[in-house]
């Protein structure tokens, strides 16, 4: 086990960034420890496995704390690398676990129905196949998705984060404004403190890399639109320091939100230009943009990202979606010239 890095947070007295290990290519997720008068708050504890449990034991030892000192756990969104250890940590500490109602709904949809035909490991492969995904890749996709269950169990009992005007969370000795955005994950919550200009932004805004935007069956039908709407709201904030879920803290929050908005407009145009006059499947376009040598983990997210952009092009009346056969095709609208 590689010992996790523990770094004091600029602008958050008693706050630490903790790098908890996760799988390639991201390698680590940022958890945050906030010290308050009535105990510690853990933000996004990370995925559950034996290594990450041991990493937290090391962190507690270095900070001179124990499970009993944890009063609250905040989960920015339901993805396993953020949500996974929340239930286990709650069992050890009896701490409250805070997440948005929508994020909890997504967690139940993703991780609460194992062995059900409605479980995501059944519905997502079928959804992909309708969009041209090769049948021979389905067993690998199902096996990959089943691996996530061990990272998220046990699941926590939650306290719902209030999402309304003037709502606040008093955690770690500070008053945080919860800001809910979508796209990367429905119900994603960032925590913003206006007086200091500090934001714990989870995966809503990341430096260097673009958060994955996924279209999933049963979830947000327009994830890219949701993500763009959220970025436009977030870029209006006065942010001095941003603490993201991946990579390192940064002080160029406004510039980064604008760069992400520009990136997705460029990506939309790239997809539009690649669509053939007779129509293209999502899988064909996915391979054209992301390449044909992806592992199953990366391919899953590339497919979902491709679909998110294609349905946004449909929403904008740039292409139309033909579902007349067994395989769905995206076709340029008359008058729209493709390369």
C-alpha positions as CSV (number, residue, x, y, z in Angstrom):
1,X,0.0,0.0,0.0
2,X,1.3,3.5,-0.9
3,X,0.7,5.8,2.0
4,X,-1.8,8.6,1.0
5,X,-0.6,12.2,0.7
6,X,-2.0,14.6,3.2
7,X,-1.8,18.3,2.4
8,X,-3.1,21.3,4.3
9,X,-5.8,23.2,2.3
10,X,-5.1,26.8,1.4
11,X,-7.9,29.0,2.8
12,X,-9.4,26.2,5.0
13,X,-7.9,26.3,8.5
14,X,-7.8,22.8,9.8
15,X,-8.6,21.4,6.3
16,X,-6.6,18.7,4.6
17,X,-6.6,17.2,1.1
18,X,-6.2,13.4,1.3
19,X,-5.3,11.4,-1.9
20,X,-7.1,8.1,-1.6
21,X,-6.0,5.5,-4.2
22,X,-8.2,4.3,-7.0
23,X,-7.8,2.5,-10.3
24,X,-6.0,3.7,-13.5
25,X,-6.2,6.2,-15.2
26,X,-7.2,8.6,-12.4
27,X,-5.0,6.9,-9.8
28,X,-6.4,8.8,-6.8
29,X,-9.5,10.6,-5.6
30,X,-9.3,13.7,-3.4
31,X,-11.0,13.3,-0.1
32,X,-11.1,16.3,2.3
33,X,-10.9,16.3,6.1
34,X,-12.4,19.4,7.8
35,X,-11.9,20.0,11.5
36,X,-14.8,21.6,13.4
37,X,-15.7,22.3,17.0
38,X,-17.9,19.3,17.2
39,X,-15.8,16.8,15.2
40,X,-14.4,16.1,11.8
41,X,-16.1,16.1,8.5
42,X,-15.0,13.8,5.7
43,X,-15.8,14.9,2.1
44,X,-15.9,12.1,-0.5
45,X,-14.2,9.2,1.4
46,X,-13.3,7.2,-1.7
47,X,-14.0,3.7,-3.1
48,X,-14.1,0.8,-0.7
49,X,-11.4,-1.9,-0.7
50,X,-8.9,-3.2,1.8
51,X,-6.2,-0.7,0.6
52,X,-8.4,2.3,1.0
53,X,-9.5,1.2,4.5
54,X,-5.9,0.9,5.5
55,X,-5.1,4.3,4.0
56,X,-7.8,5.9,6.2
57,X,-6.3,4.2,9.2
58,X,-3.0,5.8,8.4
59,X,-4.7,9.2,7.9
60,X,-6.4,9.0,11.3
61,X,-3.1,8.1,12.9
62,X,-1.4,11.1,11.4
63,X,-4.1,13.5,12.4
64,X,-4.5,12.0,15.9
65,X,-8.2,11.2,15.4
66,X,-10.4,8.1,15.4
67,X,-13.7,7.0,13.9
68,X,-15.4,8.4,17.0
69,X,-14.2,11.9,16.1
70,X,-16.1,11.9,12.8
71,X,-19.4,13.8,13.0
72,X,-20.3,14.1,9.4
73,X,-19.5,12.6,5.9
74,X,-20.4,14.5,2.8
75,X,-20.8,12.8,-0.6
76,X,-20.7,15.2,-3.6
77,X,-22.1,12.5,-5.9
78,X,-22.9,8.8,-6.2
79,X,-20.0,7.5,-8.2
80,X,-18.1,4.7,-6.4
81,X,-14.8,6.7,-6.2
82,X,-16.6,9.3,-4.0
83,X,-19.5,7.4,-2.4
84,X,-18.0,4.0,-1.9
85,X,-16.6,4.1,1.7
86,X,-19.5,6.3,3.0
87,X,-21.6,3.4,4.4
88,X,-18.6,1.5,5.9
89,X,-17.3,4.7,7.5
90,X,-20.7,5.4,8.9
91,X,-20.9,2.0,10.4
92,X,-17.6,2.6,12.2
93,X,-18.3,6.1,13.3
94,X,-22.1,6.6,13.5
95,X,-21.6,9.8,11.6
96,X,-24.3,11.5,9.5
97,X,-23.9,11.0,5.7
98,X,-25.0,14.0,3.7
99,X,-25.9,13.8,0.0
100,X,-28.6,15.3,-2.2
101,X,-31.9,13.5,-2.7
102,X,-31.3,13.2,-6.4
103,X,-27.8,11.8,-5.9
104,X,-29.2,9.2,-3.4
105,X,-31.8,8.3,-6.0
106,X,-29.1,7.7,-8.6
107,X,-27.1,5.6,-6.1
108,X,-30.2,3.3,-5.5
109,X,-30.7,3.1,-9.2
110,X,-27.1,2.1,-9.8
111,X,-26.2,0.0,-6.8
112,X,-29.5,-0.9,-5.1
113,X,-31.0,-3.5,-7.4
114,X,-28.5,-6.3,-7.8
115,X,-30.0,-9.5,-9.3
116,X,-32.9,-7.4,-10.7
117,X,-33.4,-7.3,-14.5
118,X,-33.7,-3.5,-14.0
119,X,-30.2,-3.3,-12.5
120,X,-27.8,-1.1,-14.5
121,X,-25.5,-4.0,-15.4
122,X,-28.4,-5.3,-17.5
123,X,-30.1,-2.1,-18.8
124,X,-26.9,-0.3,-19.8
125,X,-25.5,-3.1,-22.1
126,X,-28.9,-3.5,-23.8
127,X,-29.0,0.3,-24.3
128,X,-25.5,0.3,-25.8
129,X,-26.3,-2.6,-28.1
130,X,-29.2,-0.6,-29.6
131,X,-26.6,2.0,-30.4
132,X,-24.2,-0.3,-32.2
133,X,-22.1,-1.7,-29.4
134,X,-20.7,-5.1,-30.4
135,X,-22.5,-8.1,-28.8
136,X,-19.1,-9.8,-28.1
137,X,-18.2,-6.9,-25.8
138,X,-21.3,-7.3,-23.6
139,X,-20.0,-10.0,-21.2
140,X,-16.9,-7.9,-20.5
141,X,-19.0,-4.8,-19.8
142,X,-21.3,-6.7,-17.5
143,X,-18.4,-8.2,-15.5
144,X,-16.8,-4.7,-15.3
145,X,-20.0,-3.2,-13.9
146,X,-20.5,-6.0,-11.3
147,X,-17.1,-5.2,-9.8
148,X,-18.5,-1.9,-8.6
149,X,-20.8,-3.4,-6.0
150,X,-17.9,-4.3,-3.7
151,X,-16.7,-0.7,-3.8
152,X,-20.0,0.8,-2.5
153,X,-21.3,-1.6,0.1
154,X,-22.6,-1.3,2.7
155,X,-24.6,1.7,1.6
156,X,-25.3,4.5,4.0
157,X,-28.3,5.9,5.7
158,X,-28.4,9.5,4.4
159,X,-29.3,12.9,5.6
160,X,-30.6,14.9,2.6
161,X,-28.7,18.0,1.7
162,X,-31.2,20.9,1.4
163,X,-31.1,22.4,-2.1
164,X,-32.9,25.8,-1.9
165,X,-32.1,29.5,-1.9
166,X,-30.2,30.5,1.3
167,X,-29.7,26.9,2.4
168,X,-26.5,26.2,4.2
169,X,-24.6,23.3,5.8
170,X,-22.6,24.0,9.0
171,X,-19.7,21.6,8.7
172,X,-16.1,21.7,9.7
173,X,-16.6,25.0,11.5
174,X,-17.9,26.8,8.4
175,X,-21.1,27.6,6.7
176,X,-21.3,26.1,3.2
177,X,-23.8,26.9,0.4
178,X,-24.7,23.6,-1.3
179,X,-24.9,24.1,-5.1
180,X,-26.5,21.2,-7.1
181,X,-25.6,20.7,-10.7
182,X,-25.9,17.8,-13.2
183,X,-24.3,16.4,-16.2
184,X,-21.4,14.5,-14.7
185,X,-23.7,13.1,-12.1
186,X,-27.4,14.1,-11.4
187,X,-27.7,15.7,-8.0
188,X,-24.0,16.5,-7.7
189,X,-23.4,19.0,-4.9
190,X,-20.5,21.5,-4.6
191,X,-19.9,23.3,-1.3
192,X,-19.2,27.0,-1.6
193,X,-18.1,29.5,1.1
194,X,-18.6,33.0,-0.2
195,X,-16.7,34.8,2.5
196,X,-13.4,32.9,1.8
197,X,-14.1,32.1,-1.9
198,X,-13.4,28.4,-1.3
199,X,-15.4,25.8,-3.2
200,X,-15.3,22.0,-2.8
201,X,-16.4,21.2,-6.3
202,X,-16.2,17.4,-6.5
203,X,-16.2,16.4,-10.1
204,X,-18.3,19.4,-11.4
205,X,-15.1,21.3,-12.4
206,X,-11.8,19.5,-12.8
207,X,-8.4,21.0,-13.8
208,X,-6.5,19.4,-16.7
209,X,-9.2,16.9,-17.5
210,X,-12.9,17.1,-18.6
211,X,-15.4,15.4,-16.3
212,X,-17.2,12.5,-18.0
213,X,-20.7,13.4,-19.2
214,X,-22.8,10.2,-19.5
215,X,-26.2,9.4,-21.0
216,X,-27.5,6.4,-19.0
217,X,-30.9,4.7,-19.3
218,X,-33.3,5.9,-16.6
219,X,-31.2,8.9,-15.6
220,X,-31.0,12.4,-16.9
221,X,-32.2,12.4,-20.6
222,X,-30.1,15.6,-21.4
223,X,-26.9,15.3,-19.4
224,X,-24.8,17.7,-21.5
225,X,-27.4,20.4,-21.4
226,X,-27.5,19.9,-17.6
227,X,-23.7,20.1,-17.4
228,X,-23.6,23.3,-19.5
229,X,-26.3,24.9,-17.4
230,X,-24.4,24.0,-14.2
231,X,-21.1,25.4,-15.5
232,X,-22.8,28.7,-16.4
233,X,-24.0,29.0,-12.9
234,X,-20.7,28.0,-11.3
235,X,-18.7,30.4,-13.3
236,X,-20.6,33.3,-11.8
237,X,-19.1,32.5,-8.3
238,X,-16.2,34.4,-6.9
239,X,-13.8,31.6,-6.2
240,X,-10.3,32.0,-4.8
241,X,-9.5,28.3,-4.4
242,X,-11.2,25.3,-5.9
243,X,-10.8,21.9,-4.3
244,X,-11.7,19.2,-6.9
245,X,-12.3,15.5,-6.8
246,X,-9.3,14.7,-9.0
247,X,-6.0,16.3,-9.7
248,X,-4.8,19.2,-7.5
249,X,-6.5,22.3,-6.1
250,X,-6.4,25.3,-8.4
251,X,-7.0,29.1,-8.4
252,X,-8.3,29.6,-11.9
253,X,-11.9,28.4,-11.4
254,X,-13.6,31.0,-13.7
255,X,-11.1,30.3,-16.5
256,X,-11.5,26.6,-16.1
257,X,-15.3,26.7,-16.3
258,X,-15.1,28.7,-19.5
259,X,-12.6,26.3,-21.0
260,X,-14.9,23.4,-20.3
261,X,-17.8,25.2,-21.9
262,X,-15.6,25.8,-25.0
263,X,-14.4,22.2,-25.0
264,X,-17.9,20.8,-25.2
265,X,-19.0,23.1,-28.0
266,X,-16.0,22.0,-30.0
267,X,-16.7,18.4,-29.2
268,X,-20.3,18.8,-30.4
269,X,-19.1,20.2,-33.7
270,X,-16.6,17.3,-34.1
271,X,-19.3,14.7,-33.6
272,X,-21.6,16.6,-36.0
273,X,-19.0,16.6,-38.7
274,X,-18.2,12.9,-38.4
275,X,-21.8,11.8,-38.9
276,X,-22.2,10.2,-42.3
277,X,-24.9,11.3,-44.7
278,X,-26.6,7.9,-44.5
279,X,-26.3,7.9,-40.7
280,X,-23.9,6.7,-38.1
281,X,-24.3,4.7,-34.9
282,X,-23.1,6.0,-31.5
283,X,-20.5,3.2,-31.4
284,X,-19.1,4.2,-34.8
285,X,-18.8,7.8,-33.7
286,X,-17.3,6.8,-30.3
287,X,-14.5,4.9,-32.0
288,X,-13.9,7.7,-34.5
289,X,-13.4,10.2,-31.7
290,X,-11.9,8.2,-28.9
291,X,-10.1,5.4,-30.8
292,X,-10.5,1.6,-31.1
293,X,-8.0,0.5,-28.4
294,X,-9.9,1.4,-25.3
295,X,-10.2,-1.0,-22.4
296,X,-13.7,-1.9,-21.3
297,X,-13.7,0.7,-18.5
298,X,-12.7,3.6,-20.8
299,X,-15.0,2.3,-23.6
300,X,-18.0,2.3,-21.3
301,X,-17.5,6.0,-20.4
302,X,-16.6,6.9,-24.0
303,X,-19.8,5.4,-25.3
304,X,-21.9,7.2,-22.6
305,X,-20.1,10.5,-23.4
306,X,-20.7,10.1,-27.1
307,X,-24.4,9.5,-26.5
308,X,-24.6,12.6,-24.3
309,X,-23.2,14.7,-27.1
310,X,-25.4,13.1,-29.8
311,X,-28.7,13.7,-27.9
312,X,-27.6,17.3,-27.3
313,X,-27.2,17.7,-31.1
314,X,-30.7,16.2,-31.5
315,X,-32.0,18.7,-28.9
316,X,-30.4,21.5,-30.9
317,X,-32.0,20.3,-34.1
318,X,-28.6,19.6,-35.7
319,X,-29.2,15.9,-36.3
320,X,-32.1,13.5,-35.9
321,X,-32.2,10.1,-34.3
322,X,-33.7,7.2,-36.4
323,X,-35.0,4.3,-34.2
324,X,-36.8,2.5,-37.0
325,X,-34.6,-0.6,-37.0
326,X,-32.9,-2.7,-34.3
327,X,-30.0,-0.3,-34.3
328,X,-30.3,3.5,-33.7
329,X,-28.6,5.8,-36.2
330,X,-28.0,9.5,-36.0
331,X,-28.6,11.3,-39.3
332,X,-27.8,14.9,-40.4
333,X,-30.8,17.1,-40.9
334,X,-31.4,18.4,-44.4
335,X,-29.4,21.6,-45.0
336,X,-26.8,20.7,-42.4
337,X,-23.6,19.9,-44.3
338,X,-21.1,17.4,-42.7
339,X,-17.4,17.1,-43.5
